[in-house]
Amino acid sequence: MILYLDASALVKRYVAEPGTVEVFAVMGQADTIGTGLICRAEVAAALAKAVRTRALTYGEGSESLRSFRHDWPNIIQLQLTEQVVARADALTWDYSLRGYDAVHLASAVIWQEVVREPVTLVTFDKSLWEAAKQAGLIAYPPDLPALLAAWKPGLYDRTPSTNTAPRNHE
């Protein structure tokens, strides 16, 4: 299985929150794991915000960031190229996505076209999850709408500033 994780999914490897179990489970089944290069900054920003909002202590946040930075070289890093940005430009209109969500979708779609094998996009953003399915990717978790409804309502809704992770971990 080839996995593409956006920041909302990758951060769950480093912070115990709703969705962490699902991320560990699918990563354990993967043959290949990748993400867009921009995800490095998104995950670091999510962890920093978690510390600022006191969802994590400074020590917890620092340890999570250290673990993430240690793992980063082992994740395939899909480059942000003009081809990816041009595809993201179109996808923002096709699926009403925000910029970084469109970049993640474009990266995963292009990766699937290059490897000619199915790519599973792991996200906890409902709009990106729906767009991934429409764009011909496998969206994970398969029951995301039910999971989001079962977790704290409103926690995973979009905010004006970003949509990389739950509100308390952006």
Legacy VTK file of the C-alpha trace (Angstrom):
# vtk DataFile Version 3.0
C-alpha trace
ASCII
DATASET POLYDATA
POINTS 170 float
0.000 0.000 0.000
1.263 3.474 -0.901
0.247 6.133 1.634
0.231 9.877 1.231
-0.319 11.657 4.567
-1.354 15.282 4.839
-0.412 17.238 7.970
-3.713 16.516 9.743
-2.826 12.828 9.543
0.938 12.973 10.049
0.691 15.060 13.226
-1.351 12.246 14.799
1.790 10.096 14.792
3.307 12.527 17.281
0.310 13.700 19.325
-2.227 11.357 20.918
-5.622 12.633 19.806
-8.669 11.325 17.959
-7.390 9.580 14.843
-4.026 8.506 16.248
-5.065 4.842 16.380
-6.220 4.947 12.748
-2.971 6.576 11.593
-0.773 4.020 13.351
-2.903 1.172 11.978
-2.709 2.277 8.347
0.972 3.193 8.569
1.659 -0.316 9.854
0.128 -1.735 6.661
1.988 0.578 4.280
4.789 -0.433 1.948
5.574 3.210 1.137
4.810 6.429 3.017
5.130 9.887 1.554
3.961 13.453 1.928
4.449 16.817 0.321
7.546 18.757 1.310
5.325 21.524 2.747
4.073 19.070 5.364
7.297 19.528 7.317
6.426 23.143 8.094
2.747 22.325 8.632
3.461 19.654 11.258
6.013 21.847 13.037
3.456 24.692 13.077
0.751 22.370 14.418
3.005 21.246 17.242
4.028 24.821 18.056
0.387 25.878 18.186
-0.412 22.952 20.474
2.210 24.281 22.888
0.994 27.897 22.576
-2.592 26.857 23.314
-1.444 24.589 26.140
-2.807 21.447 24.506
0.744 20.138 24.965
3.347 21.155 27.488
6.552 22.658 26.155
8.327 19.393 26.941
5.710 17.281 25.163
5.763 19.558 22.141
9.562 19.568 21.996
9.697 15.778 22.237
7.040 15.420 19.525
8.958 17.794 17.255
12.222 15.938 17.924
10.549 12.618 17.035
9.030 14.107 13.892
12.376 15.541 12.766
14.027 12.179 13.438
11.437 10.366 11.277
11.337 12.967 8.482
14.232 11.511 6.409
12.405 8.149 6.317
9.299 9.637 4.688
9.253 10.116 0.932
9.153 13.863 0.422
7.293 14.839 -2.722
8.742 18.050 -4.088
6.760 21.216 -4.606
7.267 21.873 -8.321
5.605 24.085 -10.896
3.707 20.990 -12.094
2.328 20.390 -8.584
1.410 24.054 -8.106
-0.277 24.233 -11.518
-2.316 21.115 -10.728
-3.178 22.522 -7.286
-4.303 25.747 -8.965
-6.850 23.762 -10.986
-7.889 21.561 -8.062
-8.756 24.559 -5.877
-11.463 25.386 -8.405
-12.505 21.818 -9.181
-13.041 20.850 -5.536
-13.299 24.181 -3.665
-10.142 23.419 -1.711
-7.872 25.698 0.256
-4.368 26.211 -1.093
-2.378 23.713 0.979
-5.136 21.118 0.728
-4.994 21.465 -3.063
-1.203 21.122 -2.954
-1.538 17.888 -0.975
-4.159 16.566 -3.381
-2.086 17.530 -6.422
1.012 15.874 -4.942
-0.862 12.635 -4.251
-2.581 12.580 -7.655
0.672 13.191 -9.527
2.428 10.547 -7.416
-0.296 8.058 -8.350
0.097 8.944 -12.037
3.871 8.456 -11.846
3.905 5.149 -9.955
0.814 3.808 -11.749
-0.407 2.201 -8.555
-3.215 3.241 -6.215
-2.295 5.878 -3.662
-4.190 6.171 -0.390
-4.486 9.747 0.856
-4.744 9.842 4.642
-6.421 12.980 5.949
-8.753 14.116 8.691
-10.015 17.053 6.635
-13.436 16.181 5.264
-13.179 18.436 2.189
-9.800 17.017 1.193
-11.018 13.480 1.929
-14.020 13.942 -0.384
-11.882 15.555 -3.088
-9.384 12.686 -2.904
-12.132 10.175 -3.639
-13.444 12.269 -6.537
-9.915 12.633 -7.937
-9.426 8.855 -8.083
-7.403 8.285 -4.919
-8.284 5.981 -2.049
-9.346 8.158 0.891
-8.525 7.030 4.418
-9.998 6.550 6.913
-12.831 5.015 4.906
-15.385 6.113 7.497
-14.081 9.656 8.110
-17.493 11.387 8.253
-18.691 8.929 10.917
-15.446 9.293 12.872
-15.671 13.068 12.827
-19.297 12.942 13.960
-18.415 10.561 16.797
-15.568 12.751 18.013
-16.183 16.140 19.527
-18.436 18.062 17.129
-16.817 21.215 15.800
-13.265 20.171 16.688
-12.418 19.255 13.115
-14.346 22.017 11.345
-12.482 24.393 9.081
-11.087 27.588 10.528
-10.302 30.742 8.567
-6.541 30.480 9.097
-5.658 26.885 8.227
-6.920 23.342 8.133
-3.848 21.255 8.813
-4.976 19.730 12.074
-7.652 19.915 14.726
-8.205 23.400 16.106
-6.237 22.780 19.266
-3.238 21.482 17.295
-2.918 23.828 14.285
LINES 1 171
170 0 1 2 3 4 5 6 7 8 9 10 11 12 13 14 15 16 17 18 19 20 21 22 23 24 25 26 27 28 29 30 31 32 33 34 35 36 37 38 39 40 41 42 43 44 45 46 47 48 49 50 51 52 53 54 55 56 57 58 59 60 61 62 63 64 65 66 67 68 69 70 71 72 73 74 75 76 77 78 79 80 81 82 83 84 85 86 87 88 89 90 91 92 93 94 95 96 97 98 99 100 101 102 103 104 105 106 107 108 109 110 111 112 113 114 115 116 117 118 119 120 121 122 123 124 125 126 127 128 129 130 131 132 133 134 135 136 137 138 139 140 141 142 143 144 145 146 147 148 149 150 151 152 153 154 155 156 157 158 159 160 161 162 163 164 165 166 167 168 169
